[in-house]
Amino acid sequence: MTPRAVLRDAEVRRGARDMLAFGPALVAWAMVSGVAMTQALGPGLALLMSLTVFAGSAQLTALPLLASGAPMWVVWASAACVNLRFVIFSATWRVHIGHLPRTRRVALGYFLADLNLVVFQKAWRSAVREAGQVPYLVGGAATSWTIWQAGTCAGIFFSSMVPTTWGLGFAGTLSMLGIAYSLLDSRVAWLGAALSALAAVAAYALPLKLNILVAIAAAVGLGLLMQGGRRAARAA
């Protein structure tokens, strides 16, 4: 399919439109990440990190660890734990894109983020593969990636004009809270959010912000337990 044909596809355009609704929050988060990365790594490495990693939460988790001189294994482990949620997400995506060739799945998987799953599940509520889902994903993924990179580049460009006393991390937290709230669409999600919040507060005294890892592990563990319970109930 040619680029022109992709742009003309109705589902591609619909996926892009649905993703644009989250544009302001995504731009704010990306700009904060761009400023933080530039102040910690410099503009060149910040741009390289944004293009290759493409994971805002992992970036913001790794940056303070790098700045504090934490061992590299701690940085890698922290980033891996933050992204553990994608293991669960991949089980959801498998139903819809598992029929694609491996190279296409890997390429598309690079662009799929949290928001893509949120928007996709609102547009396609049935957990079965249907025609038009892959083009919809392509439109949404291309839009979210473009918005993120544009916001990150803006943050990198304007980072020298932003004093550190402005506390931009709080702005990033607000934008992430708005995105996270849109994910809380079930009792399991609310329970996971509450448990992770309690775990983060309880482990706040841990060094190198390891309380974040504790919170993630608690939420992922709860999700796996509840999913296992549902499977057992169905089997019975």
C-alpha positions in Angstrom: 0.0 0.0 0.0 1.4 3.4 -1.0 1.7 6.3 1.5 -1.1 8.1 -0.4 -3.4 5.1 -0.1 -2.6 4.8 3.6 -3.6 8.5 4.2 -6.8 8.0 2.3 -7.8 5.0 4.3 -10.9 5.9 6.5 -9.7 3.8 9.5 -6.3 5.4 9.4 -7.8 8.8 9.5 -10.2 7.8 12.3 -7.4 6.4 14.4 -5.5 9.7 13.9 -8.5 11.8 14.9 -9.2 9.8 18.0 -5.5 10.1 19.1 -5.5 13.9 18.6 -8.0 14.2 21.5 -5.1 13.4 23.8 -2.8 15.7 22.0 -2.5 18.5 24.6 -1.7 16.2 27.5 0.8 14.2 25.3 2.5 17.4 24.2 2.9 18.6 27.8 4.4 15.3 28.9 6.7 15.2 25.9 7.9 18.8 26.5 8.7 18.0 30.1 10.6 14.9 29.0 12.5 16.9 26.5 13.6 19.6 29.0 14.5 16.9 31.6 16.5 14.9 29.1 18.4 17.9 27.8 19.3 19.2 31.2 20.6 15.8 32.2 22.2 14.5 28.9 22.5 17.5 26.6 20.5 18.1 23.4 22.2 15.5 21.2 21.8 12.5 23.5 18.3 13.8 24.5 17.2 13.6 20.9 18.8 10.2 20.4 17.1 8.9 23.5 13.7 10.2 22.4 14.0 8.6 19.0 15.3 5.2 20.1 13.6 4.6 23.5 10.2 6.2 22.8 9.0 5.5 26.3 8.3 8.6 28.4 7.9 6.9 31.7 11.1 4.9 31.3 13.0 8.0 30.3 11.8 10.0 33.3 12.7 7.0 35.5 16.2 6.5 34.1 17.2 10.2 34.1 17.4 10.8 37.9 19.3 7.5 38.2 21.8 8.5 35.6 22.2 11.9 37.2 22.8 10.4 40.6 25.5 8.0 39.3 23.4 4.8 39.9 24.9 1.5 38.7 23.9 0.8 35.1 22.2 -2.4 36.1 19.9 -0.4 38.4 19.1 1.9 35.4 18.3 -1.0 33.1 16.3 -2.8 35.8 14.3 0.3 36.6 13.4 1.0 33.0 12.5 -2.7 32.4 10.2 -2.7 35.5 8.5 0.5 34.4 7.8 -1.1 31.0 6.6 -4.5 32.4 3.0 -3.3 31.7 3.7 -3.9 28.0 3.9 -7.6 28.7 0.3 -7.5 29.7 -0.6 -5.1 26.9 1.0 -7.5 24.3 -1.5 -10.2 25.3 -4.3 -7.8 24.4 -2.6 -6.8 21.1 -2.0 -10.4 20.1 -5.7 -11.0 19.3 -5.7 -8.0 16.8 -2.3 -8.1 15.2 -1.0 -11.6 15.9 -1.9 -12.6 12.3 0.6 -10.1 10.9 4.2 -11.2 9.8 6.7 -10.9 12.6 8.6 -8.0 11.0 5.4 -6.0 10.8 4.4 -6.9 14.4 7.8 -5.7 15.7 7.7 -2.5 13.7 4.2 -1.7 14.8 5.0 -2.7 18.4 7.7 0.0 18.6 5.1 2.7 18.0 2.3 1.2 20.3 2.1 3.0 23.6 -0.3 3.2 26.5 -2.6 5.7 24.8 -2.9 3.6 21.7 -4.4 0.8 23.8 -6.8 3.1 25.5 -8.0 4.7 22.3 -8.2 1.4 20.5 -10.3 -0.3 23.2 -12.8 2.6 23.1 -13.2 2.3 19.4 -13.2 -1.5 19.2 -14.9 -2.8 22.3 -15.1 -6.4 21.1 -12.1 -8.5 22.0 -12.0 -10.1 18.5 -10.1 -9.4 15.3 -12.0 -7.3 12.9 -11.4 -5.7 9.5 -10.0 -2.2 9.8 -8.3 -2.6 13.1 -4.7 -2.6 11.8 -5.2 0.6 9.7 -6.8 2.2 12.8 -3.7 1.3 14.9 -1.4 2.6 12.2 -3.2 6.0 12.2 -3.2 6.3 15.9 0.4 5.1 16.4 1.8 7.4 13.7 -0.1 10.3 15.3 1.0 9.7 18.8 4.7 9.2 17.7 4.6 12.4 15.7 3.1 14.4 18.6 5.6 12.9 21.1 8.6 13.7 19.0 7.4 17.2 18.2 6.8 17.9 21.8 10.2 16.4 22.8 12.0 18.5 20.2 10.2 21.6 21.5 11.3 20.8 25.0 14.9 20.2 23.8 14.9 23.5 21.9 13.5 25.6 24.7 15.3 23.8 27.6 17.9 26.5 27.9 15.2 29.1 28.4 13.4 27.2 31.2 14.8 27.7 34.7 15.0 24.5 36.8 13.1 26.4 39.6 9.9 26.3 37.6 9.4 22.7 38.7 8.3 21.3 35.4 8.2 17.8 36.8 4.9 18.8 38.4 3.5 19.7 35.0 4.6 16.3 33.7 2.9 14.7 36.7 -0.4 16.5 36.0 -0.4 15.4 32.3 0.4 11.8 33.3 -2.4 11.9 35.8 -4.9 13.0 33.1 -3.7 10.1 30.9 -3.8 7.6 33.7 -7.3 8.6 34.7 -8.5 7.7 31.2 -7.1 4.2 31.8 -9.2 3.6 34.9 -12.2 2.1 33.2 -12.7 -1.0 35.3 -12.7 -2.2 38.9 -9.4 -4.1 38.3 -7.8 -0.9 37.0 -9.0 1.1 40.0 -7.7 -1.6 42.4 -4.4 -1.6 40.7 -4.1 2.1 40.9 -5.0 2.2 44.5 -2.5 -0.6 45.4 0.3 1.0 43.5 -0.3 4.3 45.1 -0.2 2.8 48.6 2.9 0.8 47.7 4.7 3.9 46.4 3.9 5.8 49.6 4.9 2.9 51.9 8.2 2.4 50.1 9.0 6.1 49.7 12.1 5.9 52.0 13.9 3.6 49.5 16.9 5.2 47.7 17.1 6.0 44.0 13.3 6.3 43.8 13.0 2.5 44.0 9.5 3.0 45.5 8.3 3.4 41.9 9.5 -0.1 41.1 7.7 -1.4 44.2 4.5 0.3 43.1 4.7 -1.1 39.6 5.5 -4.6 40.8 2.5 -4.5 43.2 0.1 -3.4 40.4 1.4 -5.9 37.9 1.2 -8.7 40.5 -2.4 -7.8 41.3 -3.3 -7.8 37.7 -1.7 -11.2 37.1 -3.4 -12.7 40.1 -6.9 -11.4 39.1 -6.4 -12.6 35.6 -5.3 -16.0 36.8 -8.4 -16.1 39.1 -10.7 -15.3 36.1 -9.1 -18.1 34.1 -9.6 -20.6 36.9 -13.2 -19.5 37.4 -13.9 -20.0 33.6 -12.2 -23.4 33.7 -14.3 -24.5 36.6 
